[in-house]
Amino acid sequence: MATYARELLGDLIVATTELVETGAQPDERWLWLAVTTCLAARPGDELLAPLRTQLFAPAFLAALHERPLRTIAVPWPERCLHRSVLELLRDLYPGHAHAIDTSALELAMIAGGPTTFASVAAPDGIPAHHWWWRAGTPPGELRMNQRMTELLTLTAREVPPLFRALDIDALAGMVVSVEAYLPRDDSRRPVDLAAIVLASARWLAAELRRTSPQRYRIVATVRRETMTSRLWFDIDPALDLESDDGLLVLDTQ
């Protein structure tokens, strides 16, 4: 392990242990240290094991997830730090990536980006898919036909946990029904399903950006009459632009 990375990991272990023991919230200084350390470290570094115990302490990990979702309290640059820390931890600890969920933060940043985005210099070496350092919205274009526009009257909601558990690689070329990953709910309306489908498409786009530089196109449809959906992605999928179903097209780049 490089001396620089070892020193950073040692400093982060001390700082994180203090936060965990006192119950204090991660502040901007800790976030910058965490981002810098995660960019310098590599999976398998020997000091990652003792650091993991502190980082994945339930209360501390919950604070990392929850604080950036408080739109009024947290300015955009601090949200960028929180988001990058969470994403970089997924890369450093692939065996524990399931404990980190950035889908709600992705939706919150997309919703708030147009009004709260503030330009800030990105840390050196930050991955290209960390779009929040460069713009208030992710790359790629979202398009909808009139039918879907009429359905999407609600804000994109939480991504179904069972849908998030899917293997992205196994989804290539497959068509899935989002409602198959939802609990039974007789009160669910077409507008509810449309919002969940959009949230799921947003999550899928974020995961594809994270794992591949390839530009993909995500396509989703919602049929109001039967309360069913279809969602798939490909490099250049066929589109039925005259479909009577609600149609959503989302590019990842």
C-alpha positions as CSV (number, residue, x, y, z in Angstrom):
1,M,0.0,0.0,0.0
2,A,1.3,3.5,-0.9
3,T,2.4,5.6,2.1
4,Y,0.0,8.4,1.2
5,A,-3.0,6.0,1.1
6,R,-1.9,4.4,4.3
7,E,-1.7,7.8,6.1
8,L,-5.1,8.8,4.8
9,L,-6.7,5.5,5.8
10,G,-5.2,5.9,9.3
11,D,-6.6,9.4,9.6
12,L,-10.0,8.3,8.4
13,I,-10.1,5.5,10.9
14,V,-9.4,7.9,13.8
15,A,-11.9,10.5,12.5
16,T,-14.7,7.9,11.9
17,T,-14.2,6.2,15.2
18,E,-14.6,9.5,17.0
19,L,-17.8,10.2,15.1
20,V,-19.2,6.7,15.8
21,E,-18.3,6.9,19.5
22,T,-19.8,10.4,20.0
23,G,-22.8,10.0,17.7
24,A,-21.8,13.2,15.9
25,Q,-22.9,13.7,12.3
26,P,-20.3,13.5,9.5
27,D,-19.3,17.1,8.7
28,E,-17.7,18.6,5.6
29,R,-14.2,18.1,6.9
30,W,-14.9,14.4,7.4
31,L,-16.5,14.1,4.0
32,W,-13.6,15.6,2.2
33,L,-11.2,13.3,4.0
34,A,-13.4,10.3,3.1
35,V,-13.6,11.2,-0.6
36,T,-9.8,11.8,-0.8
37,T,-9.1,8.5,1.0
38,C,-11.5,6.5,-1.1
39,L,-9.9,7.8,-4.3
40,A,-6.4,6.9,-3.0
41,A,-7.2,3.5,-1.5
42,R,-7.7,0.2,-3.4
43,P,-10.0,-2.8,-2.6
44,G,-7.9,-5.2,-0.5
45,D,-5.8,-2.6,1.3
46,E,-5.1,-4.0,4.8
47,L,-6.5,-1.0,6.7
48,L,-9.9,-1.2,4.9
49,A,-11.0,-4.0,7.3
50,P,-10.8,-2.0,10.6
51,L,-12.3,1.0,8.8
52,R,-15.2,-1.0,7.5
53,T,-16.3,-1.8,11.1
54,Q,-16.8,1.9,11.8
55,L,-18.2,3.0,8.4
56,F,-20.8,0.3,8.3
57,A,-21.9,0.8,11.9
58,P,-25.8,1.0,11.5
59,A,-26.3,4.5,13.0
60,F,-23.3,6.0,11.2
61,L,-24.3,4.5,7.8
62,A,-27.9,5.7,8.3
63,A,-26.6,9.3,9.0
64,L,-24.6,9.1,5.7
65,H,-27.8,8.1,3.9
66,E,-30.3,10.4,5.6
67,R,-28.5,13.8,6.0
68,P,-28.2,14.7,2.3
69,L,-31.9,14.0,1.8
70,R,-32.7,17.1,3.9
71,T,-33.0,19.5,1.0
72,I,-33.2,22.7,3.0
73,A,-30.5,21.9,5.5
74,V,-27.8,20.6,3.1
75,P,-26.3,22.8,0.3
76,W,-25.5,21.2,-3.0
77,P,-21.7,21.0,-2.6
78,E,-22.2,19.0,0.6
79,R,-24.7,16.7,-1.1
80,C,-22.1,16.1,-3.8
81,L,-19.7,15.0,-1.1
82,H,-22.2,12.7,0.6
83,R,-23.2,11.1,-2.7
84,S,-19.6,10.6,-3.8
85,V,-18.6,9.1,-0.4
86,L,-21.5,6.5,-0.7
87,E,-20.6,5.6,-4.3
88,L,-16.9,5.3,-3.6
89,L,-17.6,3.1,-0.6
90,R,-19.6,0.8,-2.9
91,D,-16.4,0.5,-5.1
92,L,-14.1,-0.1,-2.1
93,Y,-16.3,-2.6,-0.4
94,P,-18.0,-4.6,-3.2
95,G,-19.0,-7.3,-0.7
96,H,-21.0,-4.8,1.3
97,A,-22.4,-2.7,-1.6
98,H,-25.9,-4.1,-0.8
99,A,-25.9,-2.0,2.4
100,I,-25.6,1.2,0.5
101,D,-28.6,2.6,-1.4
102,T,-28.2,5.8,-3.3
103,S,-31.5,5.6,-5.3
104,A,-33.4,8.0,-3.1
105,L,-30.5,10.5,-3.2
106,E,-30.4,10.2,-7.0
107,L,-34.1,11.0,-7.3
108,A,-33.8,13.9,-4.8
109,M,-30.8,15.4,-6.6
110,I,-32.5,15.2,-9.9
111,A,-35.6,16.8,-8.5
112,G,-33.7,19.6,-6.7
113,G,-30.8,20.1,-9.1
114,P,-32.4,22.7,-11.4
115,T,-32.9,25.1,-8.4
116,T,-30.2,24.1,-5.9
117,F,-27.2,23.2,-8.1
118,A,-24.0,25.2,-7.2
119,S,-20.8,24.9,-9.2
120,V,-18.0,23.4,-7.1
121,A,-14.6,22.0,-8.1
122,A,-14.7,18.2,-8.2
123,P,-11.9,16.3,-6.3
124,D,-9.1,15.1,-8.5
125,G,-9.7,11.7,-9.9
126,I,-13.5,11.6,-9.3
127,P,-15.1,9.1,-11.6
128,A,-16.9,10.4,-14.7
129,H,-20.3,9.0,-13.6
130,H,-20.4,11.3,-10.6
131,W,-22.4,13.8,-12.7
132,W,-23.5,15.9,-9.7
133,W,-20.1,17.8,-9.6
134,R,-20.7,19.1,-13.1
135,A,-24.4,19.7,-13.5
136,G,-27.7,19.8,-11.7
137,T,-29.1,16.8,-13.7
138,P,-27.5,13.7,-15.1
139,P,-26.4,13.3,-18.7
140,G,-28.9,11.8,-21.2
141,E,-32.3,12.9,-22.4
142,L,-35.7,11.9,-20.9
143,R,-38.6,11.8,-23.4
144,M,-42.2,10.8,-23.0
145,N,-45.2,10.5,-25.3
146,Q,-48.4,12.4,-24.4
147,R,-49.9,9.4,-22.7
148,M,-47.0,9.1,-20.3
149,T,-47.0,12.8,-19.7
150,E,-50.6,12.6,-18.6
151,L,-49.8,9.7,-16.2
152,L,-46.7,11.2,-14.6
153,T,-48.5,13.7,-12.4
154,L,-46.6,12.4,-9.3
155,T,-42.9,12.8,-8.3
156,A,-40.8,9.8,-9.0
157,R,-40.9,7.6,-5.9
158,E,-38.7,5.0,-4.1
159,V,-37.3,2.2,-6.3
160,P,-38.7,-1.2,-5.2
161,P,-36.1,-3.0,-3.1
162,L,-36.6,-6.2,-5.1
163,F,-36.1,-4.4,-8.3
164,R,-32.8,-2.9,-7.0
165,A,-31.7,-6.4,-6.1
166,L,-31.7,-7.5,-9.8
167,D,-28.4,-8.2,-11.5
168,I,-28.0,-5.4,-14.1
169,D,-25.9,-7.6,-16.4
170,A,-28.6,-10.2,-16.5
171,L,-31.2,-7.5,-17.5
172,A,-29.6,-6.7,-20.8
173,G,-32.0,-7.4,-23.6
174,M,-34.7,-8.6,-21.1
175,V,-38.1,-7.1,-20.6
176,V,-39.3,-6.8,-17.0
177,S,-42.5,-5.8,-15.4
178,V,-41.9,-3.4,-12.5
179,E,-45.1,-4.3,-10.8
180,A,-43.8,-7.8,-10.4
181,Y,-41.4,-6.5,-7.8
182,L,-44.0,-4.6,-5.8
183,P,-46.1,-5.9,-2.9
184,R,-49.8,-6.3,-3.7
185,D,-51.7,-3.0,-3.3
186,D,-55.3,-2.8,-4.5
187,S,-55.2,1.0,-4.0
188,R,-52.3,1.5,-6.4
189,R,-53.3,3.8,-9.4
190,P,-51.9,4.1,-12.9
191,V,-50.2,7.4,-11.8
192,D,-48.6,5.6,-8.9
193,L,-47.2,2.9,-11.1
194,A,-45.9,5.4,-13.6
195,A,-44.0,7.3,-10.9
196,I,-42.5,4.0,-9.7
197,V,-41.5,3.1,-13.2
198,L,-39.8,6.4,-13.7
199,A,-37.9,6.0,-10.4
200,S,-36.9,2.5,-11.5
201,A,-35.7,3.8,-14.9
202,R,-33.7,6.5,-13.1
203,W,-32.0,3.9,-10.8
204,L,-31.2,1.7,-13.8
205,A,-29.6,4.6,-15.7
206,A,-27.5,5.5,-12.6
207,E,-26.3,1.9,-12.3
208,L,-25.5,1.6,-16.0
209,R,-23.5,4.9,-15.9
210,R,-21.6,3.5,-12.9
211,T,-20.7,0.2,-14.5
212,S,-20.2,1.1,-18.2
213,P,-19.2,4.0,-20.4
214,Q,-21.4,2.7,-23.1
215,R,-24.5,4.8,-24.0
216,Y,-27.7,2.8,-23.4
217,R,-31.3,3.6,-24.0
218,I,-33.9,2.6,-21.4
219,V,-37.5,2.2,-22.6
220,A,-40.5,1.8,-20.4
221,T,-44.2,1.6,-21.0
222,V,-47.2,1.8,-18.7
223,R,-50.7,0.5,-19.8
224,R,-53.4,2.4,-17.8
225,E,-56.2,-0.1,-18.5
226,T,-54.4,-3.2,-17.2
227,M,-52.0,-1.5,-14.7
228,T,-49.0,-3.2,-16.2
229,S,-45.6,-2.0,-17.3
230,R,-42.7,-3.1,-19.4
231,L,-39.1,-1.9,-18.9
232,W,-35.9,-2.8,-20.8
233,F,-32.7,-1.4,-22.1
234,D,-30.4,-1.8,-25.1
235,I,-27.9,0.1,-27.1
236,D,-30.5,0.9,-29.8
237,P,-33.9,-0.6,-29.0
238,A,-36.8,-0.5,-31.3
239,L,-39.4,2.1,-30.3
240,D,-43.1,2.1,-30.9
241,L,-43.7,5.9,-30.9
242,E,-47.3,5.4,-31.9
243,S,-48.1,3.2,-28.9
244,D,-51.3,3.8,-27.1
245,D,-49.4,3.0,-23.9
246,G,-47.5,5.6,-21.8
247,L,-44.0,5.6,-23.3
248,L,-40.8,6.8,-21.5
249,V,-37.4,6.8,-23.1
250,L,-34.3,7.6,-21.0
251,D,-30.7,7.8,-22.4
252,T,-27.8,7.1,-20.0
253,Q,-25.4,9.5,-21.8
